[in-house]
Amino acid sequence: QVQLVESGGGLAQPGGSLTLSCAASGFTFSSFAMSWARRAPGEGLEWLSGVYNDGSETYYADSVKGRFTIARDNVKNTVYLRMNNLKPEDTALYYCARARLRKGVYSDYAAIGLYDLWGPGTQVTVSS
């Protein structure tokens, strides 16, 4: 079954950290670039970060640059998002997504239409 399943969400305090995981199955994971996106309450979908199929390049939205780190393990078929210095405005449902390419440029990744497979999401709540 072709699917993505996110995990690792939860409650964090402001300034805290969380690491999200996204397990892929049913397709050749190493052939696709991957991204993370989120949807905050009452807001639209926001792309956050992307990584090449081989992990050699990463891209970040300005809102998370310097705080979030994307990585992937093509042996474990998993993509990760390490989130540091969390803020209340990071509260959202976080999704991983498969891109329709292997590499590309920054503007490719920020286009939500690039993605053809999404996980169900994992909730992150940042609150004291």
FIGUDO-79341 format. One line per 2 residues: number of its first residue (from 0); for each residue x negated, y negated, z of N, C-alpha, C. Coordinates in pm, whole numbers. Example, Ala and Ser with C-alpha at 12.3 -4.5 7.8 and 13.67 -1.06 7.14 Angstrom:
<pts>
0> -1319,569,780,-1230,450,780,-1320,330,780 | -1285,225,708,-1367,106,714,-1290,-3,787
</pts>
This chain:
<pts>
0> -84,118,0,0,0,0,-88,-125,0 | -63,-212,-95,-139,-335,-106,-88,-432,1
2> -175,-470,94,-130,-561,198,-245,-630,269 | -211,-737,336,-299,-811,425,-229,-822,561
4> -304,-800,666,-246,-807,800,-338,-889,890 | -287,-1000,939,-364,-1088,1027,-348,-1045,1173
6> -450,-1077,1252,-444,-1053,1397,-537,-1152,1465 | -528,-1157,1598,-619,-1240,1676,-561,-1371,1724
8> -439,-1402,1684,-377,-1525,1731,-340,-1516,1877 | -296,-1629,1931,-256,-1632,2071,-257,-1773,2124
10> -263,-1782,2255,-265,-1911,2323,-408,-1948,2359 | -447,-2069,2326,-579,-2119,2360,-566,-2258,2420
12> -661,-2293,2504,-663,-2428,2561,-733,-2524,2466 | -702,-2650,2472,-777,-2748,2392,-927,-2736,2420
14> -1005,-2737,2314,-1149,-2718,2327,-1191,-2573,2326 | -1096,-2482,2327,-1126,-2340,2327,-1150,-2284,2188
16> -1166,-2152,2184,-1197,-2085,2058,-1111,-1960,2041 | -1090,-1926,1916,-1025,-1801,1879,-1088,-1751,1750
18> -1085,-1620,1731,-1127,-1563,1604,-1012,-1481,1546 | -969,-1520,1427,-865,-1447,1356,-928,-1345,1263
20> -860,-1234,1245,-902,-1131,1151,-790,-1104,1052 | -829,-1062,934,-731,-1025,831,-781,-897,765
22> -708,-790,788,-745,-659,733,-673,-637,601 | -751,-603,499,-696,-580,365,-692,-431,336
24> -593,-389,260,-584,-249,220,-511,-238,87 | -540,-129,16,-469,-99,-107,-524,-162,-233
26> -634,-236,-222,-696,-295,-340,-846,-309,-315 | -920,-342,-421,-1065,-356,-411,-1097,-492,-354
28> -1112,-496,-222,-1128,-620,-149,-1244,-704,-201 | -1355,-640,-234,-1476,-712,-274,-1464,-778,-411
30> -1354,-757,-480,-1333,-819,-612,-1260,-951,-607 | -1220,-992,-488,-1135,-1111,-477,-1190,-1210,-376
32> -1185,-1338,-413,-1204,-1442,-313,-1085,-1441,-218 | -1109,-1492,-97,-1005,-1493,5,-999,-1630,72
34> -884,-1660,128,-867,-1788,198,-782,-1771,321 | -789,-1875,405,-698,-1892,518,-617,-2020,497
36> -493,-2015,539,-405,-2132,533,-318,-2130,658 | -248,-2239,683,-160,-2244,800,-37,-2328,771
38> 65,-2302,852,188,-2382,847,223,-2423,989 | 213,-2552,1015,250,-2606,1145,402,-2626,1151
40> 458,-2630,1269,603,-2649,1283,651,-2773,1207 | 746,-2755,1118,803,-2867,1045,716,-2921,933
42> 604,-2852,903,511,-2900,802,502,-2801,686 | 435,-2844,579,412,-2757,465,288,-2671,485
44> 262,-2586,388,148,-2497,394,20,-2577,368 | -80,-2558,453,-208,-2629,442,-318,-2528,421
46> -391,-2541,310,-508,-2457,289,-619,-2502,382 | -694,-2407,438,-799,-2438,535,-940,-2404,488
48> -956,-2285,432,-1091,-2240,404,-1086,-2124,306 | -1191,-2113,221,-1200,-2004,127,-1342,-1950,121
50> -1354,-1826,74,-1484,-1760,65,-1490,-1678,-64 | -1608,-1683,-130,-1627,-1605,-252,-1607,-1455,-225
52> -1588,-1380,-329,-1569,-1235,-316,-1688,-1167,-248 | -1809,-1221,-271,-1928,-1160,-211,-1976,-1234,-86
54> -1901,-1333,-43,-1936,-1408,77,-2045,-1511,60 | -2089,-1536,-62,-2206,-1622,-85,-2174,-1771,-80
56> -2048,-1808,-84,-2010,-1949,-79,-1880,-1963,0 | -1871,-2074,73,-1751,-2102,152,-1708,-2247,130
58> -1579,-2270,145,-1523,-2405,132,-1430,-2431,250 | -1421,-2560,289,-1336,-2597,402,-1259,-2725,372
60> -1138,-2730,424,-1063,-2856,424,-1126,-2951,524 | -1112,-3079,499,-1171,-3179,588,-1118,-3166,731
62> -995,-3122,745,-933,-3115,877,-999,-3011,969 | -1072,-2917,912,-1132,-2811,994,-1283,-2799,975
64> -1340,-2876,885,-1483,-2867,857,-1562,-2898,983 | -1659,-2813,1012,-1741,-2831,1131,-1685,-2763,1255
66> -1558,-2722,1250,-1496,-2653,1364,-1463,-2508,1333 | -1424,-2480,1210,-1384,-2346,1169,-1491,-2286,1079
68> -1507,-2153,1087,-1602,-2081,1003,-1534,-1958,945 | -1541,-1945,813,-1486,-1826,747,-1600,-1730,716
70> -1571,-1601,725,-1668,-1498,691,-1591,-1373,648 | -1662,-1284,582,-1596,-1161,539,-1692,-1045,553
72> -1635,-927,567,-1711,-802,574,-1651,-710,469 | -1721,-691,358,-1667,-612,248,-1676,-462,273
74> -1743,-422,379,-1742,-281,419,-1616,-252,501 | -1582,-344,588,-1462,-329,672,-1336,-383,605
76> -1350,-441,486,-1235,-499,415,-1161,-601,502 | -1237,-689,563,-1180,-784,657,-1239,-923,634
78> -1153,-1023,646,-1197,-1162,644,-1163,-1223,779 | -1251,-1310,826,-1239,-1367,960,-1230,-1519,952
80> -1172,-1577,1056,-1175,-1722,1073,-1208,-1750,1218 | -1328,-1801,1241,-1368,-1841,1375,-1330,-1986,1393
82> -1252,-2012,1498,-1201,-2146,1523,-1255,-2196,1657 | -1333,-2302,1652,-1390,-2364,1772,-1329,-2501,1796
84> -1347,-2550,1917,-1300,-2684,1954,-1154,-2704,1910 | -1070,-2611,1947,-931,-2616,1906,-859,-2737,1963
86> -765,-2789,1884,-687,-2906,1921,-539,-2870,1919 | -457,-2943,1992,-313,-2913,1988,-256,-2916,1847
88> -311,-3000,1762,-261,-3008,1623,-302,-2888,1539 | -381,-2797,1594,-411,-2671,1525,-302,-2567,1547
90> -205,-2598,1629,-94,-2505,1653,-19,-2481,1523 | -11,-2353,1483,49,-2319,1354,54,-2168,1339
92> 122,-2126,1234,118,-1987,1190,8,-1977,1086 | -89,-1889,1109,-206,-1878,1024,-194,-1757,933
94> -224,-1780,805,-214,-1676,703,-347,-1654,633 | -373,-1532,593,-480,-1507,497,-414,-1479,363
96> -492,-1502,257,-438,-1487,123,-545,-1442,26 | -504,-1365,-73,-594,-1318,-178,-585,-1412,-296
98> -702,-1452,-347,-708,-1543,-460,-713,-1465,-591 | -674,-1532,-699,-674,-1468,-831,-809,-1486,-900
100> -916,-1497,-821,-1048,-1511,-879,-1151,-1456,-783 | -1276,-1448,-832,-1386,-1400,-749,-1463,-1516,-686
102> -1483,-1623,-760,-1564,-1734,-711,-1489,-1867,-730 | -1525,-1949,-827,-1454,-2073,-852,-1517,-2191,-782
104> -1443,-2303,-785,-1490,-2427,-724,-1388,-2472,-619 | -1426,-2575,-543,-1344,-2619,-430,-1199,-2644,-470
106> -1179,-2714,-578,-1042,-2752,-618,-956,-2629,-649 | -1019,-2520,-690,-943,-2397,-713,-880,-2349,-583
108> -957,-2347,-477,-913,-2289,-351,-803,-2370,-285 | -803,-2500,-303,-703,-2584,-238,-566,-2574,-304
110> -558,-2509,-419,-432,-2494,-491,-359,-2369,-442 | -249,-2389,-373,-177,-2276,-313,-131,-2177,-420
112> -108,-2223,-541,-65,-2135,-649,-169,-2034,-693 | -293,-2050,-644,-401,-1957,-679,-379,-1819,-618
114> -300,-1810,-512,-295,-1689,-430,-176,-1600,-466 | -204,-1469,-474,-99,-1378,-517,-60,-1275,-412
116> -126,-1279,-297,-93,-1185,-190,-116,-1255,-57 | -17,-1247,31,-23,-1313,161,9,-1214,272
118> -51,-1236,389,-13,-1159,505,106,-1222,573 | 159,-1156,676,277,-1208,748,244,-1322,843
120> 115,-1340,874,74,-1450,961,53,-1410,1105 | -26,-1491,1176,-49,-1474,1318,-38,-1612,1383
122> 33,-1619,1494,61,-1747,1558,-55,-1792,1646 | -95,-1917,1631,-194,-1979,1718,-128,-2098,1786
124> -135,-2100,1918,-80,-2211,1995,-191,-2269,2081 | -212,-2399,2068,-316,-2467,2146,-247,-2562,2243
126> -261,-2530,2370,-190,-2608,2472,-257,-2587,2606 | -253,-2691,2690,-305,-2678,2825,-193,-2639,2922
</pts>
